Amino acid sequence: MQKKTPKKVIIQLIKDDLRHQHTVLGLNLLGFDHDNGMLDISRSVFSLMELNLNDRRLDHLTDEYCDRAYHVTEIAFNDNESFERLATEIYNWLALERKKYMKLLRKS
């Protein structure tokens, strides 16, 4: 049986993703077209939370994650509490999505 990844680790990954997005989006606002500098950390987060992005029932996750993560533009780069809070909110939302998904899998 695979060992479950601790919540703290996943939240840290989300926070790292948010910090990276903050930097890339900030550069874009300054006129640097750095869209291909985006990382796909969210895919790793989804995988660690056992959310199969190949399942069409989860197509909405990527867009919703991006919408939620976009709020990072409202955070000052040195505001660690806000980064932590946003990362935790995103984790809690994903945990609810995982719970719904697991219920769907059991019914199938």
C-alpha beads as a LAMMPS data file, in Angstrom:
LAMMPS data file: protein, C-alpha beads

108 atoms
107 bonds

1 atom types
1 bond types

-500.0 500.0 xlo xhi
-500.0 500.0 ylo yhi
-500.0 500.0 zlo zhi

Masses

1 110.0

Atoms # bond

1 1 1 0.000 0.000 0.000
2 1 1 1.324 3.429 -0.962
3 1 1 2.020 5.809 1.920
4 1 1 -0.205 8.893 1.902
5 1 1 1.579 12.208 1.363
6 1 1 1.192 14.482 4.392
7 1 1 -1.146 17.458 4.068
8 1 1 1.703 19.774 5.088
9 1 1 3.818 18.650 2.108
10 1 1 0.988 19.169 -0.375
11 1 1 0.221 22.620 1.027
12 1 1 3.930 23.496 0.685
13 1 1 3.851 22.377 -2.963
14 1 1 0.780 24.533 -3.597
15 1 1 2.492 27.463 -1.881
16 1 1 5.586 26.959 -4.051
17 1 1 3.336 26.944 -7.111
18 1 1 1.667 30.154 -5.943
19 1 1 5.016 31.874 -5.418
20 1 1 6.158 30.838 -8.888
21 1 1 2.900 32.018 -10.454
22 1 1 3.203 35.307 -8.567
23 1 1 6.621 35.864 -10.136
24 1 1 5.596 34.876 -13.674
25 1 1 2.365 36.894 -13.590
26 1 1 4.282 39.873 -12.211
27 1 1 6.809 39.631 -15.029
28 1 1 3.955 39.467 -17.543
29 1 1 2.439 42.637 -16.059
30 1 1 5.813 44.336 -16.546
31 1 1 5.765 43.434 -20.221
32 1 1 7.886 40.286 -20.194
33 1 1 6.036 37.563 -22.067
34 1 1 7.065 34.654 -19.902
35 1 1 4.007 32.373 -20.243
36 1 1 6.156 29.403 -21.215
37 1 1 7.918 29.819 -17.865
38 1 1 4.914 28.402 -16.032
39 1 1 5.477 25.144 -14.198
40 1 1 2.839 22.461 -13.928
41 1 1 3.102 21.834 -10.195
42 1 1 -0.663 21.515 -9.956
43 1 1 -0.488 18.202 -11.861
44 1 1 1.825 16.843 -9.169
45 1 1 -0.531 18.085 -6.464
46 1 1 -3.513 16.438 -8.189
47 1 1 -1.582 13.201 -8.507
48 1 1 -0.539 13.213 -4.845
49 1 1 -4.180 13.720 -3.907
50 1 1 -5.211 10.794 -6.139
51 1 1 -7.132 12.998 -8.562
52 1 1 -6.827 11.393 -11.989
53 1 1 -6.766 14.186 -14.572
54 1 1 -7.314 11.641 -17.337
55 1 1 -10.818 11.121 -15.976
56 1 1 -13.183 13.442 -17.875
57 1 1 -15.192 13.979 -14.681
58 1 1 -12.249 16.011 -13.369
59 1 1 -11.778 18.248 -16.413
60 1 1 -12.888 21.264 -14.379
61 1 1 -10.083 20.952 -11.817
62 1 1 -7.301 22.567 -13.821
63 1 1 -9.347 25.652 -14.717
64 1 1 -10.709 26.036 -11.199
65 1 1 -7.239 25.610 -9.699
66 1 1 -5.937 28.365 -12.002
67 1 1 -8.864 30.636 -11.108
68 1 1 -8.225 30.143 -7.399
69 1 1 -4.451 30.517 -7.779
70 1 1 -4.876 33.768 -9.749
71 1 1 -5.745 35.467 -6.454
72 1 1 -2.014 35.375 -5.832
73 1 1 -1.799 38.604 -7.840
74 1 1 -3.487 40.369 -4.910
75 1 1 -0.771 39.262 -2.460
76 1 1 2.445 41.135 -1.700
77 1 1 5.467 38.914 -2.368
78 1 1 6.641 39.071 1.257
79 1 1 3.193 38.321 2.772
80 1 1 3.866 34.756 3.890
81 1 1 0.612 34.490 5.864
82 1 1 -1.495 35.259 2.781
83 1 1 0.415 32.722 0.687
84 1 1 -0.121 30.125 3.419
85 1 1 -3.811 30.987 3.727
86 1 1 -4.415 30.795 -0.044
87 1 1 -2.491 27.511 -0.323
88 1 1 -4.534 26.050 2.542
89 1 1 -7.801 27.228 0.957
90 1 1 -6.826 25.576 -2.332
91 1 1 -5.840 22.380 -0.504
92 1 1 -9.171 22.303 1.373
93 1 1 -11.073 22.779 -1.890
94 1 1 -9.081 19.964 -3.530
95 1 1 -9.718 17.719 -0.510
96 1 1 -13.468 18.259 -0.996
97 1 1 -13.134 17.543 -4.720
98 1 1 -11.212 14.362 -3.866
99 1 1 -13.930 13.267 -1.466
100 1 1 -16.609 13.757 -4.170
101 1 1 -14.437 11.968 -6.734
102 1 1 -13.815 8.979 -4.473
103 1 1 -17.546 8.709 -3.863
104 1 1 -18.125 8.689 -7.631
105 1 1 -15.527 5.963 -8.090
106 1 1 -17.193 3.779 -5.472
107 1 1 -20.551 4.135 -7.236
108 1 1 -19.104 3.189 -10.640

Bonds

1 1 1 2
2 1 2 3
3 1 3 4
4 1 4 5
5 1 5 6
6 1 6 7
7 1 7 8
8 1 8 9
9 1 9 10
10 1 10 11
11 1 11 12
12 1 12 13
13 1 13 14
14 1 14 15
15 1 15 16
16 1 16 17
17 1 17 18
18 1 18 19
19 1 19 20
20 1 20 21
21 1 21 22
22 1 22 23
23 1 23 24
24 1 24 25
25 1 25 26
26 1 26 27
27 1 27 28
28 1 28 29
29 1 29 30
30 1 30 31
31 1 31 32
32 1 32 33
33 1 33 34
34 1 34 35
35 1 35 36
36 1 36 37
37 1 37 38
38 1 38 39
39 1 39 40
40 1 40 41
41 1 41 42
42 1 42 43
43 1 43 44
44 1 44 45
45 1 45 46
46 1 46 47
47 1 47 48
48 1 48 49
49 1 49 50
50 1 50 51
51 1 51 52
52 1 52 53
53 1 53 54
54 1 54 55
55 1 55 56
56 1 56 57
57 1 57 58
58 1 58 59
59 1 59 60
60 1 60 61
61 1 61 62
62 1 62 63
63 1 63 64
64 1 64 65
65 1 65 66
66 1 66 67
67 1 67 68
68 1 68 69
69 1 69 70
70 1 70 71
71 1 71 72
72 1 72 73
73 1 73 74
74 1 74 75
75 1 75 76
76 1 76 77
77 1 77 78
78 1 78 79
79 1 79 80
80 1 80 81
81 1 81 82
82 1 82 83
83 1 83 84
84 1 84 85
85 1 85 86
86 1 86 87
87 1 87 88
88 1 88 89
89 1 89 90
90 1 90 91
91 1 91 92
92 1 92 93
93 1 93 94
94 1 94 95
95 1 95 96
96 1 96 97
97 1 97 98
98 1 98 99
99 1 99 100
100 1 100 101
101 1 101 102
102 1 102 103
103 1 103 104
104 1 104 105
105 1 105 106
106 1 106 107
107 1 107 108
